[in-house]
Each structure stands twice: as structure tokens, then as C-alpha cells.
């Protein structure tokens, strides 16, 4: 279930407090502490190929575009 669907059902159940409490208990999305979706590119927002070292938080494609501006050199 996506977040959008969750909020839609949540709004519909506001009239029924007992059902709403049960729905929240069993269907609220978990707060994630690890995993793929926590690492997001700060430029384009993709989750794939994220470089997190040195505090970059860039995907590999954005890193290639911005590497010279940041101060990285390509070794031959």
C-alpha cells in the first residue's frame, strides 16, 4: 500500500474512532532505519547507485557530471 492510499483511507475512517485506531495499529507504514530508500541523491532524488562516502549523497550519474566541480580527478 502506498502512502497516498494510506492517507486516503485514514481520512475516510476519521468518522469511526474505533476502526481508525485498529487501522493505525495494523496498517501504518513502519519507520525505516536502514535500506535502499533512505539513501537518496540530493540532486535528482534517485535511489539507485548512491555514493554516500565523504558525505556526497549523490548518485553515480550526478557524481560524474559534478566530479570536477567538487574537486575529484580522473586517474588514467
N, CA, C and O atoms as a CHARMM CRD file, in Angstrom:
* protein
*
  304
    1    1 UNK  N      0.84100  -1.17300   0.00000 PROA 1      0.00000
    2    1 UNK  CA     0.00000   0.00000   0.00000 PROA 1      0.00000
    3    1 UNK  C      0.89000   1.24100   0.00000 PROA 1      0.00000
    4    1 UNK  O      1.83100   1.34200   0.78800 PROA 1      0.00000
    5    2 UNK  N      0.59300   2.15300  -0.86300 PROA 2      0.00000
    6    2 UNK  CA     1.39300   3.36300  -0.94700 PROA 2      0.00000
    7    2 UNK  C      0.96500   4.37100   0.11600 PROA 2      0.00000
    8    2 UNK  O     -0.08800   4.22900   0.73700 PROA 2      0.00000
    9    3 UNK  N      1.78200   5.37200   0.31000 PROA 3      0.00000
   10    3 UNK  CA     1.47500   6.39600   1.30200 PROA 3      0.00000
   11    3 UNK  C      0.19900   7.14000   0.93800 PROA 3      0.00000
   12    3 UNK  O     -0.59000   7.50600   1.80900 PROA 3      0.00000
   13    4 UNK  N      0.00900   7.35700  -0.33700 PROA 4      0.00000
   14    4 UNK  CA    -1.17700   8.07300  -0.78800 PROA 4      0.00000
   15    4 UNK  C     -2.44700   7.30700  -0.40800 PROA 4      0.00000
   16    4 UNK  O     -3.40200   7.89700   0.09800 PROA 4      0.00000
   17    5 UNK  N     -2.45600   5.99800  -0.65100 PROA 5      0.00000
   18    5 UNK  CA    -3.61400   5.17900  -0.28200 PROA 5      0.00000
   19    5 UNK  C     -3.82300   5.18100   1.22900 PROA 5      0.00000
   20    5 UNK  O     -4.95900   5.22500   1.70200 PROA 5      0.00000
   21    6 UNK  N     -2.74000   5.13400   1.97600 PROA 6      0.00000
   22    6 UNK  CA    -2.82600   5.12000   3.43700 PROA 6      0.00000
   23    6 UNK  C     -3.51600   6.38600   3.93300 PROA 6      0.00000
   24    6 UNK  O     -4.40100   6.31500   4.78500 PROA 6      0.00000
   25    7 UNK  N     -3.12600   7.52400   3.41600 PROA 7      0.00000
   26    7 UNK  CA    -3.71800   8.78600   3.85500 PROA 7      0.00000
   27    7 UNK  C     -5.17700   8.89600   3.44300 PROA 7      0.00000
   28    7 UNK  O     -5.98900   9.47200   4.16700 PROA 7      0.00000
   29    8 UNK  N     -5.51200   8.34700   2.28400 PROA 8      0.00000
   30    8 UNK  CA    -6.88600   8.39700   1.80600 PROA 8      0.00000
   31    8 UNK  C     -7.80800   7.59700   2.73000 PROA 8      0.00000
   32    8 UNK  O     -8.88300   8.07000   3.10000 PROA 8      0.00000
   33    9 UNK  N     -7.38900   6.39300   3.09900 PROA 9      0.00000
   34    9 UNK  CA    -8.18400   5.55700   4.00000 PROA 9      0.00000
   35    9 UNK  C     -8.24200   6.19100   5.38300 PROA 9      0.00000
   36    9 UNK  O     -9.27800   6.14800   6.04700 PROA 9      0.00000
   37   10 UNK  N     -7.14600   6.76900   5.81100 PROA 10     0.00000
   38   10 UNK  CA    -7.08400   7.43500   7.10800 PROA 10     0.00000
   39   10 UNK  C     -8.13400   8.54300   7.19400 PROA 10     0.00000
   40   10 UNK  O     -8.80600   8.70000   8.21400 PROA 10     0.00000
   41   11 UNK  N     -8.26200   9.30000   6.11600 PROA 11     0.00000
   42   11 UNK  CA    -9.24000  10.38800   6.09000 PROA 11     0.00000
   43   11 UNK  C    -10.67600   9.84400   6.11500 PROA 11     0.00000
   44   11 UNK  O    -11.55500  10.44000   6.73600 PROA 11     0.00000
   45   12 UNK  N    -10.90600   8.72500   5.44700 PROA 12     0.00000
   46   12 UNK  CA   -12.24100   8.14900   5.40900 PROA 12     0.00000
   47   12 UNK  C    -12.65700   7.58900   6.77200 PROA 12     0.00000
   48   12 UNK  O    -13.84100   7.60200   7.10900 PROA 12     0.00000
   49   13 UNK  N    -11.69400   7.09800   7.55500 PROA 13     0.00000
   50   13 UNK  CA   -12.01000   6.47200   8.83800 PROA 13     0.00000
   51   13 UNK  C    -12.06500   7.45100  10.01000 PROA 13     0.00000
   52   13 UNK  O    -12.26500   7.02500  11.14800 PROA 13     0.00000
   53   14 UNK  N    -11.89400   8.74200   9.76300 PROA 14     0.00000
   54   14 UNK  CA   -11.94200   9.72000  10.84700 PROA 14     0.00000
   55   14 UNK  C    -13.28900   9.72500  11.56000 PROA 14     0.00000
   56   14 UNK  O    -13.37200  10.10600  12.72800 PROA 14     0.00000
   57   15 UNK  N    -14.33700   9.30600  10.86800 PROA 15     0.00000
   58   15 UNK  CA   -15.67600   9.29000  11.46300 PROA 15     0.00000
   59   15 UNK  C    -15.85200   8.13700  12.44500 PROA 15     0.00000
   60   15 UNK  O    -16.73400   8.19000  13.30200 PROA 15     0.00000
   61   16 UNK  N    -15.02900   7.09800  12.33600 PROA 16     0.00000
   62   16 UNK  CA   -15.14800   5.90300  13.17200 PROA 16     0.00000
   63   16 UNK  C    -13.88800   5.73000  14.01000 PROA 16     0.00000
   64   16 UNK  O    -12.93800   5.09600  13.55100 PROA 16     0.00000
   65   17 UNK  N    -13.84900   6.27700  15.23100 PROA 17     0.00000
   66   17 UNK  CA   -12.61000   6.27400  16.01400 PROA 17     0.00000
   67   17 UNK  C    -12.09200   4.88100  16.38500 PROA 17     0.00000
   68   17 UNK  O    -10.87800   4.69000  16.45900 PROA 17     0.00000
   69   18 UNK  N    -12.96600   3.91200  16.62000 PROA 18     0.00000
   70   18 UNK  CA   -12.51600   2.57000  16.98900 PROA 18     0.00000
   71   18 UNK  C    -11.85700   1.89000  15.79000 PROA 18     0.00000
   72   18 UNK  O    -10.79800   1.27600  15.92200 PROA 18     0.00000
   73   19 UNK  N    -12.48800   2.00200  14.62300 PROA 19     0.00000
   74   19 UNK  CA   -11.91200   1.41600  13.40800 PROA 19     0.00000
   75   19 UNK  C    -10.61200   2.12600  13.02700 PROA 19     0.00000
   76   19 UNK  O     -9.67300   1.49500  12.54100 PROA 19     0.00000
   77   20 UNK  N    -10.56400   3.43400  13.25000 PROA 20     0.00000
   78   20 UNK  CA    -9.36000   4.20700  12.94200 PROA 20     0.00000
   79   20 UNK  C     -8.18600   3.75800  13.80400 PROA 20     0.00000
   80   20 UNK  O     -7.07000   3.61700  13.30400 PROA 20     0.00000
   81   21 UNK  N     -8.42600   3.53600  15.08000 PROA 21     0.00000
   82   21 UNK  CA    -7.35600   3.08100  15.97400 PROA 21     0.00000
   83   21 UNK  C     -6.83600   1.71200  15.56200 PROA 21     0.00000
   84   21 UNK  O     -5.62800   1.47400  15.57700 PROA 21     0.00000
   85   22 UNK  N     -7.74100   0.80900  15.19300 PROA 22     0.00000
   86   22 UNK  CA    -7.32700  -0.52100  14.73200 PROA 22     0.00000
   87   22 UNK  C     -6.55600  -0.42100  13.41800 PROA 22     0.00000
   88   22 UNK  O     -5.55700  -1.11600  13.23000 PROA 22     0.00000
   89   23 UNK  N     -7.01400   0.43800  12.51200 PROA 23     0.00000
   90   23 UNK  CA    -6.33200   0.63200  11.23200 PROA 23     0.00000
   91   23 UNK  C     -4.91700   1.16400  11.44500 PROA 23     0.00000
   92   23 UNK  O     -3.97000   0.68900  10.81800 PROA 23     0.00000
   93   24 UNK  N     -4.77500   2.15600  12.33400 PROA 24     0.00000
   94   24 UNK  CA    -3.45100   2.70900  12.62500 PROA 24     0.00000
   95   24 UNK  C     -2.51800   1.64700  13.19700 PROA 24     0.00000
   96   24 UNK  O     -1.34200   1.58900  12.83900 PROA 24     0.00000
   97   25 UNK  N     -3.04100   0.81400  14.07700 PROA 25     0.00000
   98   25 UNK  CA    -2.22400  -0.20200  14.73400 PROA 25     0.00000
   99   25 UNK  C     -1.64100  -1.19600  13.73700 PROA 25     0.00000
  100   25 UNK  O     -0.47600  -1.57900  13.84700 PROA 25     0.00000
  101   26 UNK  N     -2.44300  -1.61200  12.77000 PROA 26     0.00000
  102   26 UNK  CA    -2.01900  -2.67800  11.88100 PROA 26     0.00000
  103   26 UNK  C     -1.50800  -2.21600  10.51300 PROA 26     0.00000
  104   26 UNK  O     -0.79800  -2.97600   9.85300 PROA 26     0.00000
  105   27 UNK  N     -1.83500  -1.02000  10.06900 PROA 27     0.00000
  106   27 UNK  CA    -1.53500  -0.63400   8.69200 PROA 27     0.00000
  107   27 UNK  C     -0.64400   0.58400   8.52700 PROA 27     0.00000
  108   27 UNK  O     -0.33600   0.95500   7.39400 PROA 27     0.00000
  109   28 UNK  N     -0.22100   1.21500   9.59700 PROA 28     0.00000
  110   28 UNK  CA     0.66300   2.36200   9.48200 PROA 28     0.00000
  111   28 UNK  C      2.02300   1.90800   8.96400 PROA 28     0.00000
  112   28 UNK  O      2.57900   0.93900   9.48200 PROA 28     0.00000
  113   29 UNK  N      2.57900   2.58800   7.94500 PROA 29     0.00000
  114   29 UNK  CA     3.90400   2.20500   7.44200 PROA 29     0.00000
  115   29 UNK  C      4.96300   2.34000   8.53300 PROA 29     0.00000
  116   29 UNK  O      4.91800   3.26700   9.34100 PROA 29     0.00000
  117   30 UNK  N      5.92100   1.40100   8.54800 PROA 30     0.00000
  118   30 UNK  CA     6.97800   1.41200   9.55600 PROA 30     0.00000
  119   30 UNK  C      7.98600   2.52000   9.28400 PROA 30     0.00000
  120   30 UNK  O      8.24100   2.87500   8.13300 PROA 30     0.00000
  121   31 UNK  N      8.54500   3.05000  10.33600 PROA 31     0.00000
  122   31 UNK  CA     9.64600   3.99700  10.21300 PROA 31     0.00000
  123   31 UNK  C     10.90500   3.18600   9.93100 PROA 31     0.00000
  124   31 UNK  O     11.30700   2.36500  10.75600 PROA 31     0.00000
  125   32 UNK  N     11.51900   3.40000   8.80000 PROA 32     0.00000
  126   32 UNK  CA    12.68400   2.62300   8.39600 PROA 32     0.00000
  127   32 UNK  C     13.96100   3.24600   8.94300 PROA 32     0.00000
  128   32 UNK  O     14.10000   4.46800   8.99200 PROA 32     0.00000
  129   33 UNK  N     14.89600   2.38200   9.35600 PROA 33     0.00000
  130   33 UNK  CA    16.18400   2.85800   9.84900 PROA 33     0.00000
  131   33 UNK  C     17.32200   2.46600   8.91600 PROA 33     0.00000
  132   33 UNK  O     18.39200   3.07300   8.95700 PROA 33     0.00000
  133   34 UNK  N     17.10300   1.45600   8.07200 PROA 34     0.00000
  134   34 UNK  CA    18.12100   1.04700   7.11300 PROA 34     0.00000
  135   34 UNK  C     17.43300   0.72100   5.79500 PROA 34     0.00000
  136   34 UNK  O     16.21100   0.58900   5.73400 PROA 34     0.00000
  137   35 UNK  N     18.22500   0.59500   4.75600 PROA 35     0.00000
  138   35 UNK  CA    17.67100   0.14000   3.49100 PROA 35     0.00000
  139   35 UNK  C     17.91400   1.09800   2.35100 PROA 35     0.00000
  140   35 UNK  O     18.47900   2.17900   2.51300 PROA 35     0.00000
  141   36 UNK  N     17.47000   0.66300   1.20700 PROA 36     0.00000
  142   36 UNK  CA    17.71300   1.35600  -0.04800 PROA 36     0.00000
  143   36 UNK  C     17.03100   2.72700  -0.11600 PROA 36     0.00000
  144   36 UNK  O     17.60300   3.67200  -0.65800 PROA 36     0.00000
  145   37 UNK  N     15.83300   2.84100   0.41900 PROA 37     0.00000
  146   37 UNK  CA    15.07500   4.07800   0.27400 PROA 37     0.00000
  147   37 UNK  C     15.56000   5.22300   1.15000 PROA 37     0.00000
  148   37 UNK  O     15.11100   6.35300   0.96400 PROA 37     0.00000
  149   38 UNK  N     16.44700   4.98000   2.08400 PROA 38     0.00000
  150   38 UNK  CA    16.97600   6.06600   2.90200 PROA 38     0.00000
  151   38 UNK  C     18.11000   6.80200   2.20700 PROA 38     0.00000
  152   38 UNK  O     18.37600   7.96300   2.51900 PROA 38     0.00000
  153   39 UNK  N     18.78300   6.14300   1.26700 PROA 39     0.00000
  154   39 UNK  CA    19.88500   6.76100   0.53900 PROA 39     0.00000
  155   39 UNK  C     19.33300   7.38100  -0.73900 PROA 39     0.00000
  156   39 UNK  O     18.99800   6.66800  -1.68400 PROA 39     0.00000
  157   40 UNK  N     19.23800   8.69900  -0.76800 PROA 40     0.00000
  158   40 UNK  CA    18.64800   9.39200  -1.90000 PROA 40     0.00000
  159   40 UNK  C     19.64800  10.40500  -2.44200 PROA 40     0.00000
  160   40 UNK  O     20.33400  11.08400  -1.67700 PROA 40     0.00000
  161   41 UNK  N     19.72500  10.50200  -3.76300 PROA 41     0.00000
  162   41 UNK  CA    20.58600  11.50500  -4.39400 PROA 41     0.00000
  163   41 UNK  C     20.01500  12.88600  -4.11100 PROA 41     0.00000
  164   41 UNK  O     18.81600  13.10900  -4.27200 PROA 41     0.00000
  165   42 UNK  N     20.86600  13.80800  -3.69000 PROA 42     0.00000
  166   42 UNK  CA    20.36400  15.13700  -3.33300 PROA 42     0.00000
  167   42 UNK  C     20.09800  16.00600  -4.55800 PROA 42     0.00000
  168   42 UNK  O     19.45300  17.04800  -4.44200 PROA 42     0.00000
  169   43 UNK  N     20.58700  15.59500  -5.74000 PROA 43     0.00000
  170   43 UNK  CA    20.36300  16.36900  -6.96100 PROA 43     0.00000
  171   43 UNK  C     19.10800  15.90900  -7.68600 PROA 43     0.00000
  172   43 UNK  O     18.20400  16.70400  -7.94500 PROA 43     0.00000
  173   44 UNK  N     19.05400  14.60800  -8.01400 PROA 44     0.00000
  174   44 UNK  CA    17.94600  14.11800  -8.83700 PROA 44     0.00000
  175   44 UNK  C     16.93300  13.29900  -8.05100 PROA 44     0.00000
  176   44 UNK  O     15.83500  13.06300  -8.55500 PROA 44     0.00000
  177   45 UNK  N     17.25300  12.85300  -6.83300 PROA 45     0.00000
  178   45 UNK  CA    16.30600  12.14600  -5.99800 PROA 45     0.00000
  179   45 UNK  C     16.19200  10.65700  -6.24900 PROA 45     0.00000
  180   45 UNK  O     15.28200  10.02200  -5.71700 PROA 45     0.00000
  181   46 UNK  N     17.08200  10.07400  -7.04000 PROA 46     0.00000
  182   46 UNK  CA    17.00600   8.64600  -7.31200 PROA 46     0.00000
  183   46 UNK  C     17.57500   7.83800  -6.15300 PROA 46     0.00000
  184   46 UNK  O     18.36500   8.34600  -5.35700 PROA 46     0.00000
  185   47 UNK  N     17.16400   6.57200  -6.06500 PROA 47     0.00000
  186   47 UNK  CA    17.63100   5.68600  -5.00800 PROA 47     0.00000
  187   47 UNK  C     18.72900   4.75700  -5.50200 PROA 47     0.00000
  188   47 UNK  O     19.33900   4.05200  -4.69700 PROA 47     0.00000
  189   48 UNK  N     18.99300   4.73800  -6.77900 PROA 48     0.00000
  190   48 UNK  CA    19.91700   3.77400  -7.36600 PROA 48     0.00000
  191   48 UNK  C     21.33000   4.33300  -7.45400 PROA 48     0.00000
  192   48 UNK  O     21.52400   5.48900  -7.83100 PROA 48     0.00000
  193   49 UNK  N     22.30800   3.51700  -7.10800 PROA 49     0.00000
  194   49 UNK  CA    23.71300   3.86400  -7.28300 PROA 49     0.00000
  195   49 UNK  C     24.16800   5.06100  -6.47500 PROA 49     0.00000
  196   49 UNK  O     24.92600   5.88700  -6.98300 PROA 49     0.00000
  197   50 UNK  N     23.73200   5.17800  -5.24700 PROA 50     0.00000
  198   50 UNK  CA    24.06300   6.34100  -4.42900 PROA 50     0.00000
  199   50 UNK  C     25.46000   6.21500  -3.83700 PROA 50     0.00000
  200   50 UNK  O     25.81500   5.17200  -3.29000 PROA 50     0.00000
  201   51 UNK  N     26.24900   7.27600  -3.94500 PROA 51     0.00000
  202   51 UNK  CA    27.58200   7.34300  -3.34700 PROA 51     0.00000
  203   51 UNK  C     27.45700   8.17000  -2.07900 PROA 51     0.00000
  204   51 UNK  O     27.21100   9.37500  -2.12800 PROA 51     0.00000
  205   52 UNK  N     27.63100   7.50500  -0.94600 PROA 52     0.00000
  206   52 UNK  CA    27.42300   8.17500   0.33300 PROA 52     0.00000
  207   52 UNK  C     28.73400   8.58100   1.00500 PROA 52     0.00000
  208   52 UNK  O     28.72800   9.38400   1.93900 PROA 52     0.00000
  209   53 UNK  N     29.85900   8.03200   0.53600 PROA 53     0.00000
  210   53 UNK  CA    31.13700   8.33000   1.17200 PROA 53     0.00000
  211   53 UNK  C     31.50500   9.80200   0.99800 PROA 53     0.00000
  212   53 UNK  O     31.09900  10.43900   0.02600 PROA 53     0.00000
  213   54 UNK  N     32.27000  10.33100   1.93700 PROA 54     0.00000
  214   54 UNK  CA    32.67000  11.74500   2.01600 PROA 54     0.00000
  215   54 UNK  C     31.46800  12.67100   2.16200 PROA 54     0.00000
  216   54 UNK  O     31.59400  13.87800   1.95700 PROA 54     0.00000
  217   55 UNK  N     30.30000  12.12500   2.51500 PROA 55     0.00000
  218   55 UNK  CA    29.11000  12.95200   2.66500 PROA 55     0.00000
  219   55 UNK  C     28.57300  13.49400   1.35700 PROA 55     0.00000
  220   55 UNK  O     27.91700  14.53600   1.34700 PROA 55     0.00000
  221   56 UNK  N     28.84000  12.80300   0.23900 PROA 56     0.00000
  222   56 UNK  CA    28.41000  13.28600  -1.06800 PROA 56     0.00000
  223   56 UNK  C     26.90400  13.16100  -1.27000 PROA 56     0.00000
  224   56 UNK  O     26.25300  14.11600  -1.69100 PROA 56     0.00000
  225   57 UNK  N     26.34900  11.98800  -0.97200 PROA 57     0.00000
  226   57 UNK  CA    24.93000  11.70400  -1.18600 PROA 57     0.00000
  227   57 UNK  C     24.49100  12.03400  -2.61100 PROA 57     0.00000
  228   57 UNK  O     23.48200  12.70500  -2.82700 PROA 57     0.00000
  229   58 UNK  N     25.27100  11.54700  -3.57800 PROA 58     0.00000
  230   58 UNK  CA    24.97300  11.72200  -4.99200 PROA 58     0.00000
  231   58 UNK  C     24.86100  10.36500  -5.65700 PROA 58     0.00000
  232   58 UNK  O     25.52400   9.41500  -5.24100 PROA 58     0.00000
  233   59 UNK  N     24.02600  10.25900  -6.69300 PROA 59     0.00000
  234   59 UNK  CA    24.00600   9.02800  -7.46700 PROA 59     0.00000
  235   59 UNK  C     25.21700   9.05500  -8.40200 PROA 59     0.00000
  236   59 UNK  O     25.84500  10.09600  -8.59400 PROA 59     0.00000
  237   60 UNK  N     25.52800   7.90100  -8.97400 PROA 60     0.00000
  238   60 UNK  CA    26.73000   7.79700  -9.79700 PROA 60     0.00000
  239   60 UNK  C     26.66200   8.69000 -11.02800 PROA 60     0.00000
  240   60 UNK  O     27.69500   9.17600 -11.48700 PROA 60     0.00000
  241   61 UNK  N     25.46800   8.91900 -11.57500 PROA 61     0.00000
  242   61 UNK  CA    25.33600   9.75600 -12.77700 PROA 61     0.00000
  243   61 UNK  C     25.56600  11.23100 -12.44200 PROA 61     0.00000
  244   61 UNK  O     26.26100  11.93100 -13.17900 PROA 61     0.00000
  245   62 UNK  N     24.99600  11.70000 -11.35200 PROA 62     0.00000
  246   62 UNK  CA    25.20100  13.09600 -10.94200 PROA 62     0.00000
  247   62 UNK  C     26.64800  13.31400 -10.51400 PROA 62     0.00000
  248   62 UNK  O     27.21000  14.38700 -10.73400 PROA 62     0.00000
  249   63 UNK  N     27.25300  12.29100  -9.89900 PROA 63     0.00000
  250   63 UNK  CA    28.65100  12.40700  -9.49100 PROA 63     0.00000
  251   63 UNK  C     29.55000  12.60300 -10.69600 PROA 63     0.00000
  252   63 UNK  O     30.46700  13.42300 -10.65300 PROA 63     0.00000
  253   64 UNK  N     29.30600  11.86300 -11.77400 PROA 64     0.00000
  254   64 UNK  CA    30.13200  12.00700 -12.97500 PROA 64     0.00000
  255   64 UNK  C     30.03100  13.41200 -13.55300 PROA 64     0.00000
  256   64 UNK  O     31.02100  13.95100 -14.04600 PROA 64     0.00000
  257   65 UNK  N     28.84400  14.00800 -13.49600 PROA 65     0.00000
  258   65 UNK  CA    28.65700  15.36000 -14.02100 PROA 65     0.00000
  259   65 UNK  C     29.34500  16.41400 -13.14400 PROA 65     0.00000
  260   65 UNK  O     29.88800  17.39200 -13.65900 PROA 65     0.00000
  261   66 UNK  N     29.32200  16.21600 -11.82600 PROA 66     0.00000
  262   66 UNK  CA    29.79700  17.23500 -10.90400 PROA 66     0.00000
  263   66 UNK  C     31.18800  16.97300 -10.33500 PROA 66     0.00000
  264   66 UNK  O     31.65800  17.75500  -9.50800 PROA 66     0.00000
  265   67 UNK  N     31.85800  15.90500 -10.74600 PROA 67     0.00000
  266   67 UNK  CA    33.11800  15.49300 -10.12300 PROA 67     0.00000
  267   67 UNK  C     34.19800  16.56900 -10.20000 PROA 67     0.00000
  268   67 UNK  O     34.87500  16.82700  -9.20400 PROA 67     0.00000
  269   68 UNK  N     34.37000  17.19000 -11.33500 PROA 68     0.00000
  270   68 UNK  CA    35.41100  18.22400 -11.46700 PROA 68     0.00000
  271   68 UNK  C     35.09800  19.45200 -10.62600 PROA 68     0.00000
  272   68 UNK  O     36.00200  20.05400 -10.04800 PROA 68     0.00000
  273   69 UNK  N     33.83500  19.82600 -10.55100 PROA 69     0.00000
  274   69 UNK  CA    33.43600  20.98100  -9.74600 PROA 69     0.00000
  275   69 UNK  C     33.69200  20.73500  -8.26000 PROA 69     0.00000
  276   69 UNK  O     34.06000  21.64800  -7.52200 PROA 69     0.00000
  277   70 UNK  N     33.49100  19.48500  -7.83400 PROA 70     0.00000
  278   70 UNK  CA    33.69100  19.13200  -6.43000 PROA 70     0.00000
  279   70 UNK  C     35.17400  19.06800  -6.09100 PROA 70     0.00000
  280   70 UNK  O     35.56500  19.35800  -4.96000 PROA 70     0.00000
  281   71 UNK  N     36.01100  18.68500  -7.07000 PROA 71     0.00000
  282   71 UNK  CA    37.44100  18.60400  -6.83300 PROA 71     0.00000
  283   71 UNK  C     38.04600  17.23600  -7.03600 PROA 71     0.00000
  284   71 UNK  O     39.19100  17.01200  -6.64400 PROA 71     0.00000
  285   72 UNK  N     37.31100  16.30500  -7.64000 PROA 72     0.00000
  286   72 UNK  CA    37.83300  14.98500  -7.92800 PROA 72     0.00000
  287   72 UNK  C     38.51100  14.98300  -9.28800 PROA 72     0.00000
  288   72 UNK  O     38.13300  15.73100 -10.18900 PROA 72     0.00000
  289   73 UNK  N     39.53500  14.11400  -9.42400 PROA 73     0.00000
  290   73 UNK  CA    40.24200  13.98100 -10.69800 PROA 73     0.00000
  291   73 UNK  C     40.07500  12.56000 -11.20400 PROA 73     0.00000
  292   73 UNK  O     39.91900  11.62400 -10.42100 PROA 73     0.00000
  293   74 UNK  N     40.10900  12.41200 -12.49800 PROA 74     0.00000
  294   74 UNK  CA    40.03700  11.08200 -13.11600 PROA 74     0.00000
  295   74 UNK  C     41.45400  10.56900 -13.28000 PROA 74     0.00000
  296   74 UNK  O     42.30700  11.25000 -13.84800 PROA 74     0.00000
  297   75 UNK  N     41.70500   9.35000 -12.77500 PROA 75     0.00000
  298   75 UNK  CA    43.02800   8.74400 -12.90600 PROA 75     0.00000
  299   75 UNK  C     43.07900   7.89200 -14.15600 PROA 75     0.00000
  300   75 UNK  O     42.15600   7.12300 -14.42900 PROA 75     0.00000
  301   76 UNK  N     44.15800   8.02600 -14.91600 PROA 76     0.00000
  302   76 UNK  CA    44.29800   7.24100 -16.15200 PROA 76     0.00000
  303   76 UNK  C     44.98400   5.93800 -15.90100 PROA 76     0.00000
  304   76 UNK  O     45.18300   5.15600 -16.83000 PROA 76     0.00000
